[in-house]
Amino acid sequence: MVRAVLQLKGVERHYEQAERRLTILNGADFSLHAGEMVALVAPSGTGKSTLLHTAGLLERPDGGDVVLAGRACGRLSDDNRTAIRRNDIGFVYQFHHLLPEFSALENVMMPQLIKGLSRGEAAERAAQLLDYMQIGKRATHRPSELSGGEQQRVAIARAVANAPLVLLADEPTGNLDPVTASYVFQALEALVRQSGLAALIATHNHELASRMDRRVTLAEGRVVPL
Ligand SMILES: Nc1ncnc2c1ncn2[C@@H]1O[C@H](COP(=O)(O)OP(=O)(O)OP(=O)(O)O)[C@@H](O)[C@H]1O
């Protein structure tokens, strides 16, 4: 049986809004397996970002837990969750959030330098990843000198720079035109398949969702098949 790299077990998330309690995740269960790409497709405001942030240990669940490679992590301290996140989880957002004063190569090197790799090792891996994302020729360019699709390719390379177990993406192509979105997704897919990563990708794009292994949605705070 393929092992679950990421599990949500009865996860609850509530927000206090204008003196009322808003329940976003209400006992959400979900398993993501090694090598799998899963699309999270749900209407705006139903909790996709909340789910990704909780799964990615950015936010703590109010109930239940997040299990990463068999280890219960969701309820750990902020410091412990941050340490685990740095090693084991890659994030891609709708907007690239690249550091504007650094080149594409340096942006991809950054997480590796923070982890403690030497500049030489980090530069070598960053160059390989940029080549893999078919943007190697742009390695010395700053984000402002790149197109939206190129910026997202760099952001994806950065997200996997530390060889995480899990890639979480929140509308990674949401800011791109359909043709560019399709090419960027193709590169993302090739990278995920080649590295054996597990990926959970929130998208409103049904065509891209249809290219993934399975699709889930959120209904009344739970994750259900689509
Ligand atoms: N920090 C917060 N405090 C209060 N309410 C919040 C907070 N974060 C999110 N919410 C609310 O929780 C609900 C779910 O938000 P979330 O961003 O997870 O939805 P989403 O499905 O990702 O939406 P979109 O597709 O528009 O990005 C929304 O009603 C939002 O207003």
Ligand as a Chemical Component Dictionary entry (heavy atoms), coordinates in Angstrom:
data_LIG
# 
_chem_comp.id                   LIG 
_chem_comp.type                 NON-POLYMER 
_chem_comp.pdbx_formal_charge   0 
_chem_comp.three_letter_code    LIG 
# 
loop_
_chem_comp_atom.comp_id 
_chem_comp_atom.atom_id 
_chem_comp_atom.alt_atom_id 
_chem_comp_atom.type_symbol 
_chem_comp_atom.charge 
_chem_comp_atom.model_Cartn_x 
_chem_comp_atom.model_Cartn_y 
_chem_comp_atom.model_Cartn_z 
_chem_comp_atom.pdbx_ordinal 
LIG N1  N1  N 0 -7.834  35.038 10.113 1  
LIG C1  C1  C 0 -9.152  35.006 9.877  2  
LIG N2  N2  N 0 -10.026 35.593 10.731 3  
LIG C2  C2  C 0 -11.347 35.535 10.511 4  
LIG N3  N3  N 0 -11.925 34.919 9.468  5  
LIG C3  C3  C 0 -11.108 34.340 8.576  6  
LIG C4  C4  C 0 -9.689  34.344 8.724  7  
LIG N4  N4  N 0 -9.139  33.664 7.679  8  
LIG C5  C5  C 0 -10.168 33.273 6.917  9  
LIG N5  N5  N 0 -11.350 33.659 7.449  10 
LIG C6  C6  C 0 -12.671 33.371 6.887  11 
LIG O1  O1  O 0 -12.758 31.984 6.689  12 
LIG C7  C7  C 0 -13.443 31.686 5.478  13 
LIG C8  C8  C 0 -12.579 30.784 4.613  14 
LIG O2  O2  O 0 -11.444 31.534 4.165  15 
LIG P1  P1  P 0 -10.358 30.897 3.183  16 
LIG O3  O3  O 0 -9.417  31.981 2.819  17 
LIG O4  O4  O 0 -9.811  29.665 3.793  18 
LIG O5  O5  O 0 -11.273 30.507 1.919  19 
LIG P2  P2  P 0 -10.865 30.082 0.434  20 
LIG O6  O6  O 0 -11.760 28.931 0.072  21 
LIG O7  O7  O 0 -9.407  29.871 0.341  22 
LIG O8  O8  O 0 -11.293 31.360 -0.419 23 
LIG P3  P3  P 0 -10.670 31.958 -1.798 24 
LIG O9  O9  O 0 -10.902 30.912 -2.858 25 
LIG O10 O10 O 0 -11.489 33.194 -2.004 26 
LIG O11 O11 O 0 -9.224  32.238 -1.529 27 
LIG C9  C9  C 0 -13.799 33.022 4.847  28 
LIG O12 O12 O 0 -15.145 33.315 5.166  29 
LIG C10 C10 C 0 -12.867 33.998 5.529  30 
LIG O13 O13 O 0 -13.454 35.273 5.645  31 
# 
loop_
_chem_comp_bond.comp_id 
_chem_comp_bond.atom_id_1 
_chem_comp_bond.atom_id_2 
_chem_comp_bond.value_order 
_chem_comp_bond.pdbx_ordinal 
LIG N1  C1  SING 1  
LIG C1  N2  SING 2  
LIG C1  C4  DOUB 3  
LIG N2  C2  DOUB 4  
LIG C2  N3  SING 5  
LIG N3  C3  DOUB 6  
LIG C3  C4  SING 7  
LIG C3  N5  SING 8  
LIG C4  N4  SING 9  
LIG N4  C5  DOUB 10 
LIG C5  N5  SING 11 
LIG N5  C6  SING 12 
LIG C6  O1  SING 13 
LIG C6  C10 SING 14 
LIG O1  C7  SING 15 
LIG C7  C8  SING 16 
LIG C7  C9  SING 17 
LIG C8  O2  SING 18 
LIG O2  P1  SING 19 
LIG P1  O3  DOUB 20 
LIG P1  O4  SING 21 
LIG P1  O5  SING 22 
LIG O5  P2  SING 23 
LIG P2  O6  DOUB 24 
LIG P2  O7  SING 25 
LIG P2  O8  SING 26 
LIG O8  P3  SING 27 
LIG P3  O9  DOUB 28 
LIG P3  O10 SING 29 
LIG P3  O11 SING 30 
LIG C9  O12 SING 31 
LIG C9  C10 SING 32 
LIG C10 O13 SING 33 
# 
